[in-house]
Amino acid sequence: MASLKDLRDRIGSVKATQKITSAMKMVAAAKLRRAQEQAEAARPYAERMERMLASLGSSVRGTPGAPPLLAGTGSDQRHLIVLATADRGLCGGFNTNLVRRARQLIIELRANGKDVQLLCVGRKGRDAIRREYGSLIGGTVEGIGRKAVVFEEADGIADRIRTMFAAGEFDVCTLIYAKFKSAIANEVQAQQLIPAPVPEASDDAGDDLGGAVYEYEPSEEAILADLLPRNVSVQIYRALLENAASEHGARMAAMDNATRNAGERIKGLTLTYNRTRQAMITNELIEIISGAEAL
């Protein structure tokens, strides 16, 4: 049975932990609001970019002058998976869910005889995935969004991916990130970046154009040659913003649960402490009374 001193030390330790988790919860809540606003503000631009590429790419894909970022290499043998996670933990299952999706995709691709390599954006994803697939990791990007996610960071990652594609290091690039839903929910996404996905049917593009027919100056190929590299940067920027909001939301929820669990633990330890103290006092009274009667 633990002594009173041991129980007091344990209660003090849990109270100190509770203060830390409560403070982390408040910090995450403050960061979440700003990150959520940024993520929601970036969505319309990224979605509009995708729709514009669909309207232009549907008529250009398959032609001799189609840009490589749209047409691809003509093969899908080599795959690059960009795994976007956090640099820090203590955010519930946020990083775990992203790594699990990456593992599933790796297993599917390798089962079909594809070659796979990884680009890890975030330290936690690299640390978790390298236990099984360390040989597939071709690089790691850390320190993204320490204060706030900026477009220059996303553009740097996109430039690295475009350089790898131009060097013929992969045929298909897929980005894995968490789409922010609410403070307690996010959805893991696997989005193909290269070649840019264009729907087979152009119904969506026709709706976007309102049924009108446009003539482009310069040519559609020239527009796409400028738009496609920018789209890679925009989509990565949107993913990083979504990831940041999802991470802060997951951390806030995890720290809230930890704070409440610490409170329950403190109540249980305090009850045990009081019962132990009462038992010791009772035993001492019994010994005093027994000694007095013996005299």
RODREN-895650 format. One record per residue: residue in three letters; x, y, z of N, C-alpha, C in turn. Coordinates in pm, whole numbers, plus 32768, in hexadecimal, padded with zeros to 4 digits. Layout:
N
ALAXYZXYZXYZ ...
//
This chain:
295
MET80547F8980008000800080008058807D8000 ALA803680DB7FAA808581567F9F807881A9801D SER80E781EB804280E5824180B780A282C58096 LEU8086831480FF8047839680E980A183F18097 LYS812483EA80B18181843E8065817F84197FD1 ASP817E83967FB38179836A7F2880F9839B7EE4 LEU808A83947F29800B83C17EF1800C84587ED9 ARG804584A47F39804E85367F2780A585587EAE ASP8113850F7E9E816B85287E2B812485087DA8 ARG80D9849C7DA6809184777D2B802584DC7D0A ILE7FDF850C7D6F7F7785727D577FB785F17D21 GLY8029861A7D5C806D86917D2C809D86817C9D SER80CE86097C7C80FE85F07BF4808C85F77B8E VAL801A85BC7BAF7FA885BF7B537F73864C7B44 LYS7F73869A7BB17F4587257BA87FA187777B4D ALA8023875F7B57808287A67AFF806A87807A6D THR805086FF7A55803286D279CC7FB18711799A GLN7F4E871B79F17ECE875779CB7EDE87E979A2 LYS7F36883279E97F4F88BE79C47F8C88C87939 ILE7FE8886B791B8029886C78987FC5884D7829 THR7F7587E4783B7F1487BF77D37EAA882B77C1 SER7E84886C782E7E2188D878247E5B894E77D6 ALA7ED9896F77F07F1989DC77A77F2889BA7713 MET7F4E893E76F57F5D8914766A7ED789177621 LYS7E6D88F576687DE788FB762D7DC5898A7605 MET7DDF89E9765E7DBE8A7576407E128AAC75CD VAL7E928A8575CA7EE98AB2755D7EB98A7974D7 ALA7E9689F874D77E6589B9745C7DE289F8742E ALA7D8B8A1A748E7D0C8A5974697D228AE2742A ALA7D848B2D745F7DA18BB074257DDB8BA37399 LYS7E348B4173857E708B2D73017E0A8AF3729E LEU7DAE8AA372D07D4B8A6372797CF78ACA7230 ARG7CCD8B3072747C758B9472357CB88BD471BD ARG7D358BFC71CC7D7C8C3B715D7D968BD870ED ALA7DBE8B5C71117DD98AF870AC7D5B8AD17060 GLN7CEA8ACB70A77C6C8AA970657C458B167001 GLU7C568B9270287C358C016FCD7C8C8BFC6F50 GLN7D0D8BDE6F5F7D668BD66EEC7D408B626E91 ALA7D218AEE6ECC7CFE8A796E7C7C7D8A916E2D GLU7C1A8ACA6E6F7B9B8AE36E2B7BA88B4F6DC0 ALA7C028BAF6DD57C178C186D717C5F8BE36CF6 ALA7CB38B7C6D077CFF8B476C957CAF8AE46C41 ARG7C468AAA6C797BFB8A456C307BBF8A766BAD PRO7B798AE86BAA7B3A8B136B2C7B9F8B266ABB TYR7C148B5E6ADA7C788B746A737CAD8AEF6A3D ALA7CCC8A906A977D008A0F6A6C7C9889C16A1C GLU7C1A89C66A497BB0897F6A017B9789BD6978 ARG7B9C8A4269717B8A8A8668F17BFD8A646892 MET7C758A5868C77CE88A3268757CD389A76839 GLU7CA2894A688A7C8788C368597C1E88C467EB ARG7BB5891467FB7B4B891A67977B7D89596715 MET7BD489BC67217C0A89FA66A97C638998665D LEU7CB3894B66A67D0688E666667CB0887C6623 ALA7C40885A66617BE687F766247BAD882B65A1 SER7B8788AB659D7B4C88E365247BB388F064B4 LEU7C30891264D77C98891F64717CD68898644D GLY7CF2884864B37D3987CC649C7CEB87646450 SER7C668764645D7C1686FF641A7C2487066383 SER7C3D877D634C7C4B878C62BC7CDB8781628D VAL7D3C878B62EB7DC9878B62C47E09870362DB ARG7DDB86BB63437E19863A63627E0F85DD62E9 GLY7E7C859A62CD7E81853E625D7EB5857B61DD THR7EC185FF61D87EF7864261627F908646616B PRO7FD3865460F88066865360FA80A386C3614E GLY806087356159809A87A661A2807287AD6233 ALA80378744626B8009874662F6808187516355 PRO807A87A863BB80E987B6641B810187346467 PRO817D8716648C819B869864D48151868C6559 LEU813C86FD65A080F686F66621806586CD6611 LEU803086D965987FA786AE657B7FA58625653A ALA7FFB861164D87FFB8593648D8043852464D7 GLY80A08546653280EE84E06576815F84AE651E THR8198844165488209840664FF81DF839564A3 GLY815F837364A6813083016459813A827E64A4 SER8165828465218173820D65748144822F6602 ASP812481C6664E810081D866DB814C81756731 GLN81C881566708821680F2674F8253812967CF ARG828381A667CB82C881E0683D826F82476881 HIS825A823569038200828B6950824C82D469BD LEU822C835369CC825E83A46A3C81EA83C46A98 ILE81F883A16B17819283C06B7B81C7842F6BD5 VAL8181849E6BD881A5850E6C2F814E85046CAC LEU818B84DF6D1B814284CA6D99815285466DF0 ALA80E585906E0380E7860B6E5380B185EE6EDE THR810785FA6F4280E085E66FCE8114865D701F ALA8111864E70A3813F86B970FD81CE869D712A ASP820E8705715D829386F67198828B86D0722B ARG821686E37268820586C772F681958663730C GLY819886257380813185C573A480CA86037402 LEU809385B0745B802C85DA74BB7FB386157473 CYS7F8D85D674047F16860573BA7EBD858F7396 GLY7EAD853473F47E5384C473DF7E818469736D GLY7E208441731B7E3E83E672AC7E5A842D722A PHE7E7884AF722D7E8C84FC71B27EFB84C1715D ASN7F7384B471947FE3847F71477FD183EB7127 THR7F9983A171857F86831171727F2B82F470FB ASN7EBF834070EE7E628329707F7EA483466FF8 LEU7EF583AE6FF27F3983D06F757F9E83646F50 VAL7FEB83356FB1804D82CD6F978008824B6F6F ARG7F98822D6FAD7F4E81B46F897F2081B96EF8 ARG7EF0822D6ECB7EC5823A6E3F7F3B822B6DE0 ALA7FAF82606E07802682516DB3804F81BF6DA9 ARG804881786E19806A80EA6E17800B809C6DBA GLN7F8A80BA6DC47F2A80766D6D7F49808E6CDA LEU7F68810B6CB77F86812B6C2C800780E66BFE ILE806C80E26C5480E9809E6C3180D0800A6C18 ILE80827FCB6C6F80647F3C6C5F80197F236BDD GLU7FB77F786BBD7F6A7F676B437FC37F746AC7 LEU80177FDB6AC7806C7FF36A5280D37F846A40 ARG81127F5A6AAC81787EF26AA1813B7E6B6A7E ALA80BE7E566AA9807B7DD96A8480617DD469ED ASN80547E4969AF80407E52691E80C47E5F68D2 GLY81347E4D691881B67E4F68D681EC7ED968BA LYS81BB7F41690181E87FC968EA82617FEA6943 ASP82B1804669128321807A696182F280F469AF VAL831780FB6A2F82E481646A87835981A96ACD GLN8351822D6AD683AB82796B2B835A82E26B78 LEU8392830E6BE8834A83676C43839383EB6C54 LEU834384556C5D837584D86C87832384FF6D01 CYS836385046D75831E851D6DF3832485B16E14 VAL82AF85EE6E2482A586796E52827786726EE3 GLY82D386806F4082B286726FCD83048602700C ARG8339861A7081839285BB70C4834A853F70F5 LYS82CF854F7127828784DD71618266847370F9 GLY8243849E70818227843D701782A383EE6FF1 ARG831484346FE7839183F06FC683B7838B7032 ASP83AD83B370B283D5835B711F837F82DD7124 ALA82FE82EB710382A58278710B82B3821C7092 ILE82C38256701B82C282046FA2834881C16F88 ARG83B581F86FBF843881C06FA08452813C6FE8 ARG84008118704984108098708C83F98024702B GLU839B80386FCD837E7FCF6F6C83B37FEF6EE1 TYR83B080706EBC83D180956E33843D81026E2F GLY84A180F36E86850C81566E89855781616E06 SER856480F16DBE85AD80F36D408564813F6CD3 LEU84E3815A6CE5849581A06C7E849982376C90 ILE84C882666D0484C682F66D208536833A6CD2 GLY850F83936C78857083DA6C27859384636C5D GLY854A84936CC0856685166CF984FF853C6D61 THR8522859E6DB384CA85CE6E1E84CF86666E22 VAL845C86A36E36845287336E46841A874D6ED2 GLU846387976F24843987B36FAD842C88486FC3 GLY83E9886B703083DE88F77059837A89487009 ILE831C89056FC582B7894E6F78824D89866FD7 GLY82308A086FC981C38A45701681DC8A4D70AA ARG82568A6670D582708A71716582248AE771A1 LYS82218B56715B81D08BC77187814B8BCB713C ALA81548BC270B880DE8BBD7062810A8B886FDB VAL80B08B416F9880CF8B0B6F1480CD8B7D6EAF VAL81388B886E6381428BF06DFC81528BAE6D74 PHE812B8BF66D0C812C8BBC6C8581BA8B9B6C57 GLU821D8BE86C8482A68BD06C5982D58B446C82 GLU82AA8B156CF782D08A8F6D2282928A256CC8 ALA82138A366CA881CF89D86C4E820E89DB6BC3 ASP82318A536B94826D8A5F6B1082F68A1D6B0C GLY83408A216B7B83C189DD6B8183B289466B74 ILE834D890E6BB98333887E6BAE8307885B6B20 ALA82AF88AE6AE7827F88966A5F82F1889D69FA ASP834C88FB6A0E83BE890769B28416888A69BA ARG842588546A30847287D86A3F842E876569F6 ILE83AA875D69FF836086F369BB836887046924 ARG8359877F68F583618798686483EC8776682E THR84548794687B84DB8774685184EF86DD6847 MET84BA869368A984C3860168A6847985C9682D PHE84068603680D83B885D3679B840285F06718 ALA843B8667670F8486868A6695850086316684 ALA8539860266F385AD85A966EC8585851866D3 GLY850384FD66C984D5847666AC84DB84186722 GLU84D1844D679E84DC83F76814845883B26837 PHE83E983E36804836883A2681C830883C267AA ASP829C837367A482358387673D81B583C26777 VAL8193839C67F3811883C86834813983F968C0 CYS8100846C68E5811584A3696B808F84AD69B3 THR808B84796A2D8011847C6A7F803184C06B04 LEU7FDB851B6B2B7FEA85666BA87F8785336C0F ILE7FB885116C867F6384E26CF37F62854D6D60 TYR7EEA857B6D837EDB85E16DEB7E5385CF6E2E ALA7E38861F6E957DBB86176EDF7D6786936EC1 LYS7CF0867F6E8C7C9586EE6E6F7C4887116EEE PHE7C4A87906F107C0987BE6F8C7B7187BB6F7C LYS7B2F877C6FDC7A9C87786FDF7A6587CD7051 SER7A9687B270C77A6D87FE713E7ADC87F171A5 ALA7AC7882D72197B2D882972827B48879C72B3 ILE7AEC8741729D7AFE86B872CD7AFF8652725D ALA7AFF867E71E17AF9861F71727B49865170FB ASN7B8E85F470BA7BD28610703C7BCC85926FE6 GLU7BE585A46F667BD985356F077C5B85296EB8 VAL7C9684B36EBA7D13849B6E727CF884956DDC GLN7D4684E16D8F7D3684E96CFE7DB584B76CB9 ALA7DA384726C497E12844B6BF17DF6848A6B69 GLN7E3784F86B4C7E1D85486AD47E8F85396A70 GLN7E6D851869F57ED3850F698C7EF6859A695C LEU7F7885B7695D7FA8863969317FDC863668A2 ILE802B85CF6883806985C167FF8054853267CE PRO8024852067527FEC858866FA7F6A85BF6732 ALA7F4C863A67107ED4867C67457E59862D671D PRO7E058606677D7D8D85B7675C7D27860A670E VAL7CFD85D5669D7C978616664A7C2885B16632 PRO7BAA85D266517B3E8572663B7B30854E65A9 GLU7B0984D165917AF784A365077A8984F164C1 ALA7A1A8503650679AB855164CE79BE85E264F3 SER7992863A649C79A586C964B17927870D64E2 ASP78CE86BF6526785186FB6555786C876965BA ASP78C9874D661878E687B2667D7921882F663E ALA7979881A65DC79B6888D659B794E88DF6552 GLY78EE889B6510788688E464C9783189366527 ASP781488FD659C77C5894965FE781389C1662E ASP789889B0663E78EB8A1D666F78EF8A90660A LEU78EA8A6E658A78EE8AD5652378648B0C6502 GLY77FF8AD5654077788B06652777458AE8649B GLY777B8A80645C774F8A5A63D7778C8AAD6368 ALA77E28B0E6387781D8B64632278988B2262E5 VAL78BD8B50626F79348B21622B799A8B92622B TYR7A168B7562597A7B8BDC62677AED8BC46205 GLU7B278C2F61D67BA28C2B618A7C118C6461E2 TYR7C818C1F61EB7CEA8C4562487D5E8C8661FE GLU7D918CEF623B7E078D3362077E628D56627E PRO7ED78D1A628F7F158CBB62317ECD8C35622E SER7F0A8BD061F67EC98B4F61E27EB08B0A6268 GLU7E598AA762637E3C8A5A62DC7EBA8A166311 GLU7F0F89E662B77F8B89A562E17FE58A07632C ALA7FEE8A8362FB80428AE7633D800A8B0C63C6 ILE7F868B1763D07F488B3764517F628AC764B5 LEU7F4E8A4B64887F6389DA64E17FF589CD650B ALA805189EC64B280DF89E464D381018A406548 ASP80BB8AB0655480D08B0C65C4807A8AE8663D LEU80028AB466227FA28A9A668D7FC18A1A66DA LEU7FF089B266958005893166D6807089356744 PRO80E58972672D8145897B679D810E89CA6813 ARG80C28A3367F580878A816861801F8A2F68AD ASN7FD889D968667F73898668A77FB18928690E VAL802888F168EF806B8898694E808888E469D0 SER80B8895F69C480D689B06A3A805789D06A88 VAL7FEC89F36A3F7F6D8A186A807F3389A16ACB GLN7F34892B6A8D7EFA88B66ACE7F4A888E6B49 ILE7FCF88996B438020887A6BB9800888E16C26 TYR7FFC895F6C007FE089C86C627F5B89AF6CA7 ARG7EF5898D6C587E72896D6C937E7D88F66CF2 ALA7EC8888F6CCB7ED788186D207F1D883A6DA3 LEU7F85888E6D9C7FCC88B36E177F7289046E74 LEU7F1F895B6E3C7EC189A76E907E59894B6ECF GLU7E2588ED6E807DC5888E6EB67E0588396F24 ASN7E8188106F0D7ECA87C16F707EDD880E6FF2 ALA7F02888E6FE57F1A88E0705D7E9B88EE70B0 ALA7E2B890A706F7DAC891670B77D85889170F7 SER7D97882470AD7D7587A070E47DCD877C715A GLU7E4E879E71507EAA878071BE7E8487CB723D HIS7E68884D72317E43889C72A77DBF886B72E2 GLY7D608847728C7CE2881372BE7CF5878F7307 ALA7D48873672CE7D6186B5730F7DAB86C77393 ARG7E0A872573967E54873D74137DF98779747E MET7DA187D474567D45880F74B77CEB87A374F3 ALA7CB6874A749E7C5F86DF74D07CAD867E7528 ALA7D29865C75017D7985FF75507D9C863A75D8 MET7DC186BA75DB7DE586F9765A7D6A870D76B3 ASP7CF6872376777C7B872E76C57C5D86A8770A ASN7C6C863A76BF7C5785B676FA7CBE859A7767 ALA7D3B85C1774E7DA385AA77B27D8A85FA7832 THR7D59867678217D3C86CA78967CCB868E78E9 ARG7C63866078A47BF3862378ED7C1C85A0792F ASN7C6D855078EC7C9D84D379287CF584EF79A2 ALA7D468558799A7D99857C7A0E7D4185A67A83 GLY7CD685EE7A677C7986157AD27C3B859B7B15 GLU7C1485397AC57BDB84BE7AFE7C4484737B50 ARG7CBE84747B1F7D29842F7B687D4584747BEC ILE7D4284F87BED7D5985437C697CEB85247CCF LYS7C70851C7CA17C0284F97CFC7C16846F7D39 GLY7C3F840F7CE67C5483877D187CC683807D7B LEU7D3583C47D5C7DA783C47DB77D87840C7E3A THR7D3C84797E317D1684C37EAA7CBF846E7F04 LEU7C6184247EC87C0C83CA7F177C5F835E7F5B THR7CBE83247F0F7D1582BE7F4A7D6A82F97FBB TYR7D9B83747FA57DEB83B8800C7D9A83CD808B ASN7D2083FD807F7CCB841680F47CAA8395813D ARG7C8D832C80F27C6D82AB81327CE78274817A THR7D5B827F813C7DD6824D817C7DF5829C81FA ARG7DE4831F81F37DFF837582677D9D835582D8 GLN7D1E834082B37CBA832083197CD9829A835B ALA7D06823A830A7D2781B683427D9D81BF83A1 MET7E018210837D7E76821F83D57E4E82618458 ILE7DF882C784537DCB830A84CE7D7D82A98525 THR7D28825A84E67CD981F785307D3481918574 ASN7D988160852B7DF680FF85657E42813B85DB GLU7E6B81BA85CE7EB381FA863C7E5A820886B7 LEU7DDA822D86A37D7D823887147D6881B18757 ILE7D5F814987057D4B80C2873E7DC4809B8791 GLU7E3D80B987607EB5809787AA7EBD80E5882E ILE7E948166882B7E9881B688A67E348180890A ILE7DBC816188DC7D55812F89377D7E80A78970 SER7DB4805189187DE07FCC89457E507FD889AD GLY7EAB803589997F18804789F87EE5807C8A7D ALA7E8680D68A767E4E810E8AF37E0580A18B41 GLU7DBD804A8AFC7D757FE08B417DD47F7A8B7D ALA7E457F648B3A7EA87F068B6F7EE57F378BF0 LEU7EF17FB98C027F257FEF8C7D7EBF7FE08CF0 
//
